[in-house]
């Protein structure tokens, strides 16, 4: 009986040790699987974070590019507006110069016409005075001829 009890106890002990080793082995495998899963999760999180950072950089570049393009558009609009103002100023100055030249030409023409009128008036007075002088001379000559 005692030998059988010892044999049964050894068998139970052996079975318990085997069971314990199996559970420990399964627990190690589970822990390894959990560590691998944790590593995969960490790698995935790291990759997602890197992709998020890359996306942030891309968004910033895009925003920066949009801001630069907007600034360039405003600068171009300001330059265009300034150019249009310069062109308008140049057209106005050219128009004023042309009007001034036309005004000077009109003044000269008015002065020439006035001088011509004055000279014509002097010529007509002179001719009238000469005609009266001739008539007076002729009348004197007739009076002298009648007196002789």
VENLINWO-V133060 format. One record per pair of residues at least 4 apart in sequence whose C-alpha atoms are under 7 Angstrom apart, sorted by the first residue. I is the first residue (numbers start at 1). J is the second residue. If there is no record, write none. Layout:
# VENLINWO-V133060
i=I j=J
i=I j=J
This chain:
# VENLINWO-V133060
i=1 j=5
i=2 j=6
i=3 j=7
i=4 j=8
i=5 j=9
i=6 j=10
i=7 j=11
i=8 j=12
i=9 j=13
i=10 j=14
i=11 j=15
i=12 j=16
i=13 j=17
i=14 j=18
i=15 j=19
i=16 j=20
i=17 j=21
i=18 j=22
i=19 j=23
i=20 j=24
i=21 j=25
i=22 j=26
i=23 j=27
i=24 j=28
i=25 j=29
i=26 j=30
i=27 j=31
i=28 j=32
i=29 j=33
i=30 j=34
i=31 j=35
i=32 j=36
i=33 j=37
i=34 j=38
i=35 j=39
i=36 j=40
i=37 j=41
i=38 j=42
i=39 j=43
i=40 j=44
i=41 j=45
i=42 j=46
i=43 j=47
i=44 j=48
i=45 j=49
i=46 j=50
i=47 j=51
i=48 j=52
i=49 j=53
i=50 j=54
i=51 j=55
i=52 j=56
i=53 j=57
i=54 j=58
i=55 j=59
i=56 j=60
i=57 j=61
i=58 j=62
i=59 j=63
i=60 j=64
i=61 j=65
i=62 j=66
i=63 j=67
i=64 j=68
i=65 j=69
i=66 j=70
i=67 j=71
i=68 j=72
i=69 j=73
i=70 j=74
i=71 j=75
i=72 j=76
i=73 j=77
i=74 j=78
i=75 j=79
i=76 j=80
i=77 j=81
i=78 j=82
i=79 j=83
i=80 j=84
i=81 j=85
i=82 j=86
i=83 j=87
i=84 j=88
i=85 j=89
i=86 j=90
i=87 j=91
i=88 j=92
i=89 j=93
i=90 j=94
i=91 j=95
i=92 j=96
i=93 j=97
i=94 j=98
i=95 j=99
i=96 j=100
i=97 j=101
i=98 j=102
i=99 j=103
i=100 j=104
i=101 j=105
i=102 j=106
i=103 j=107
i=104 j=108
i=105 j=109
i=106 j=110
i=107 j=111
i=108 j=112
i=109 j=113
i=110 j=114
i=111 j=115
i=112 j=116
i=113 j=117
i=114 j=118
i=115 j=119
i=116 j=120
i=117 j=121
i=118 j=122
i=119 j=123
i=120 j=124
i=121 j=125
i=122 j=126
i=123 j=127
i=124 j=128
i=125 j=129
i=126 j=130
i=127 j=131
i=128 j=132
i=129 j=133
i=130 j=134
i=131 j=135
i=132 j=136
i=133 j=137
i=134 j=138
i=135 j=139
i=136 j=140
i=137 j=141
i=138 j=142
i=139 j=143
i=140 j=144
i=141 j=145
i=142 j=146
i=143 j=147
i=144 j=148
